[in-house]
Amino acid sequence: MTIEERPVDPLQRLIVGYQITQAIHVAATFEIADLVAAGPRRADELAAASGSDERSLYRLLRALASVGVFHEEDGKRFSSTPLSERLQTDADTSLHGLAAFVGRRPAWEAWGNLLRSVNRSLLDAFDFSRFATVVDVGGGRGALLVGLLEVYPDMRGALFDQPHVVEGVTADVEPGVAARLAIVGGSFFESVPEHGDAYLLKAIIHDWEDAEAVRILESCRRAARPGASVLIVERELGEPNSDPVVKFGDLNMLVNPGGCERSTNEFASLMSSAGFRFVGSTPSASGWHLFEGVAE
């Protein structure tokens, strides 16, 4: 297999998709598609016509040619492709305006806050202020817990997950938040950090069948003081003939054995089996529900 024939990893291409977006944005801004509409043109000609740097423009165009936007000919010449034709300003189905817009700073900076925005819907829906210490059980790299600590400056948190998952988390956290964040590695089937006012489990319980889910909640109950809360954040299964996203998510769990989506009553039953009294659920704008139980 030659280098040119080397397959492209589709996930990698998606991960670095922002690079292609920005490259297309630059080409659209300089209206390169219009300049090559009549036939192939050399990079130096295109640079002169667009007022850009020749070497930089050549590097840009050869990269775009590698994904089918423009075609590189001999002698550093570039010609149109079906994709680049849609970047022409006068094309019937032109996407020139969109390409020129989405690469601008206000457009892409907003997407930099996507993770915070998804967490924000949950923080807006539920008042966490009554909890002095929150233990995030199976909290991964701590996105939700860090969001909580940012919103509630008097709150302390413990991020709990497998040791290799939580290793080095504080290096990516602002110092003021990191000072209130404890990192603990372990297995939630064995034990979790003690003395939390709330034990938070986001998208954890649906990964497990009932017996394993109860074991996880029992670990939380052993660590919790009487009156402490368990907060399960999951999708709610919904009424019959509704909520296809959740119901197909449940079907996905069936074909990838390991868990299921549940109704409010089913979450309440799990809590009761583990020693928590179910007190209610709170929906959020993003579709997540927070199910709360209190340690008896």
N, C-alpha and C positions, 0 to 999 in steps of 0.2 A: 504494500500500500504506500503510495507516495504521500508526501506532506499535504498536497492539494486535496487528496482523497480522504484525509483524516476526518472521521465523523465528528460533528459538533455535539457536545453534551447538551441536551435540551434544557436541563435544569440550570446549567451554568449560563446558557444564553439568556434565560429568564432573569437570573440573578443580576447580570450585568446589563440588563435591558435599558437602564437609565443612560448608559453610555451611547447606545444607538439613538435614543431619543434626542440627546444633546447634539450628536453629530448631524442628525437630520435637521434639527432646528437651525444649526449654523448654515447648512447648505441652503435651507429655505430662506434664511435671512439674506444671504448673498445672491439668491435667485439663480443658483447654478443650473437648475433644471431648465429654466428658460434659455440660458446661454448655450446649452448643448442640444436644444430642441431641433435645430436644423442639421445637426451632424456632429461627429466627433471633434473635440477641440483639445488642444494641449493644455496642460496644467498652467504653464506660464501665461498663455492667452487668457485663461479663465481668471487667473489672479489679477492680471492687468485690468480686465473688464469689470471685475467685482471690487477692486481696491483692496485686495487681501494679500497676505504674504504667500509667495509662490510655494515654498517648501512646506509650510504648514497646511496650505490648501491641498497640496498633492497628498500629504499623509492622511488628511481627512477623507478625501475622495477615494483613495485606495481602500481605506477601511470600510467605507460605505459600499464600495463595489464588492467587498467580500460577503456582504449580506444581501446583495441583489439590488441595492439602490445605486444606480449607475453601473456602467461596465467599463473596465479598464482595457484599452487597446494598446498596441505597440506604441512606443515613443511617448509614454506618459500622457496619452490621449484618453479622454473619457467620453462615453456616448450614453444615450438614453436607454432606459429599460422600462418595462411596464410599470414598475413602482415609481421610478423617478418622473415618469410622465404625469403622474398624479400630483407631483409637486410643482408642476408648471402653473403659473398664475392664471392662465386662461383656459385650463382644462375643464371639460364639462363636469367632471367629478373631482375637482381640485381639492386637495387637502393642504395646500400651501399655507392658508391662514391658520389652520390648526397646528401645523408643525412649527410655524413661527411663534405661536402663542405658548404652547406647552413647555417650551424650553426656557421661557423667561423666569427670572428668579422668583417672583411672587407665586408662580404656579408650582414650581418644584419645591420651594421652601415649605409650602403648606403641607405637602406630603411627608415632610420630615417629622411632622407631629402626629402621624397616623397612629402609632402605638399609644401615645398619650391620649389621643382622642377616643380610641376604643375603650381604654381604661376609664376615661372621664365619664362615660355614660353610666357606668356602674357607681362611680363615686358620687355622681349627681343624684342617683336614685336612692341611695342608702346613706344614712347618717352614721359614720364610724366614730364620731367624736367621743362617744362614751367609753371607748376602749383605750386604756392606757398602753397596753402591750398586745400586739397582734402577732400570732405565729402563723406564717404562711407555709402550709404543709404541702410538699410537692410543688414548691413555688418556682422551680426552674431557675432562671437568671434574675428573678426578682422584680420584673417590670411592674406588676400590680402592687406589690408591697412598697416598692420605692415611690410609686405614685401616691400611695397613702401617706407615707412619711413626708412627702413634699407638701401635701395639702394640710396635714395635721402636724404642726411643728413640735407639739408636746408629746406626740406618740413615739413609742419605741417598737421595734419589730425584730422578729427572729425569722430568718429565711432558712427553711429546712428542705433538703433534697439529698439525693445521693452525692457522696463527696466529690466525685468528678464533675458533677453538674454545677455545684456552687463554688468550686475552686476559682479564686480570683475575682469574684463578683465585685467586691468593694473597689477594685481599681477603676471601674467604670462609673462609680457613684460619686456625686458631689460630696466633699468632706463633711459638710454640715449634716447631711443625711447619713453618710457612712458611720458617723459617730453614734448614731442611734440604731444602727443595724447590726445585729448579731448573725453570724453565718454558722450554721450547724449542719454537719453531714450525718447521714444515717438512713435507716430503712423505716418507713412509716408502719410496716407490719410489726416492728419490734417496739419502738418507742418514739416519742416526739418531745420537743422541749417542754418543760413544765412551767406552770404558773402564768400562762397566758390568759388574758381577759377574753380573747377571741381566737379561735382556731379556724383559719381560712383555708378552704380547699376549692380551688378553681379548676374545673375540667379534670378532676381527678376521679371522682366516684363513678362517672360513666364509663371509665376504662375497665371496670371490674364487675363481676357477677356479685350477687347479694352477699354470699358468705365472705368474700374478700373485702367487699365494701364495709361490712360490719366490723371486720377486724381492724381496718384502718380507723374507723370511727371509735372503736374501743380503745385504740392507742391514744386518741385524742382525749377520750373520757378519763383515762387513767392519769393523764398529765394535767387535766383541768381541775381547777378549784370548783366547788359547788357554786352555781350561779354564773359560771363562765359560759360563753356562747360558742357554738360551732356554726360556721357560716359556709354553706355549700353553694357554690356558684356553678350552675349548669343550665342547660336548656330544659324547658318544661315540655313534656310530651304533647300536651294540648288535647283538645276535644277530638272525638271521632270525625273523620272526613275533613280534617284541617291540618295546618302546619306541616306541609310536605317536606320542608327542609329538615325538620327534626325527625320526622318519621323515616325518611330515607337515611338520615344519619344513624338511626337505630338499626335499620336494615344493614347498613355498612358494618355496624358492630356484629351483626349476626354472621356475615360472611368473613369477617376478620375476627375470629372468636376472642373474647376478652371482656365484653361488657355490654351495656345497653343504655338507652335513654329511658327516663322515668317520669312518672306523673308526680304531682305534689304529694298525693297520698302515699306513694311508694317511697319518696324521700322521708316522709314523716315516719313510716314504718321502720326504715333503716335506723333512723335516729333513736327511736324508741328501743329497738333491739340492742343498741349500744349504750343506753343509759342517758340519753338526752330527751328532753320534752320538746316536741315541735311547737313553735310559737307563731310561725307564719312565713309567708314568702313575699318578696318584693320584686316586681319586674323592672327592667331597665329599657331604655330606648333602643339599645343594640340587640335586644332579644334575649339576653341573659337574665336569669332569675336568681335571686339570692334567697336561699332557704335557711331559716335560722332555727336552731335548737338551743336549749339551755340545759346545762349539766344539773341533774337532780342531786 
